[in-house]
Amino acid sequence: MLSGVMGAAAVRGLEDGNPGKGVISNPKHFVTNEQELDRQASSSNLDERTLQELYVLPYEIAVRESDPDSVMCSYNQINGVWACENPIMNDDLRSASASRATS
C-alpha cells in the first residue's frame, strides 16, 4: 500500500537522513483518525476487515520497513475502546516490529 511505503520512507529520511542529529520520528495518529470535530468523544466503529485493510496495514508496512522509534495513537475510540488502550496498539504494531527484527 502506497501510504505505508511513503510512511516508511519518511521515517527513514527523518531518522537516518542526518546521522549527526538524533531525530526520532513519530508516525501518528494510529488509527482511524478521520475527524477533528469531537474526536476526543467519538468512536470509529468498523468491521475487522476494514480496520485491518484500510487503517492498520499502512502503519504495519511503515513499522516493518522503517522501524520508527515511536508511534502516537489517535484521540478517538475504536469500536468503543480508546485508541491508546486498544489491543491493536500492541497486537498489530508490535507484531509488525517483531517481524522486521527477525527478517
ABEGO torsion letter per residue (X at the ends): XAAAAAAAAAAAAAAAABAABBBBBBBOBOBGBABABGAAABBBBBBAAAAAAAAAAAAAAAAAAAGBABBBBBABBBGGBBAAABAAAAAAAAAAAAAAAAX
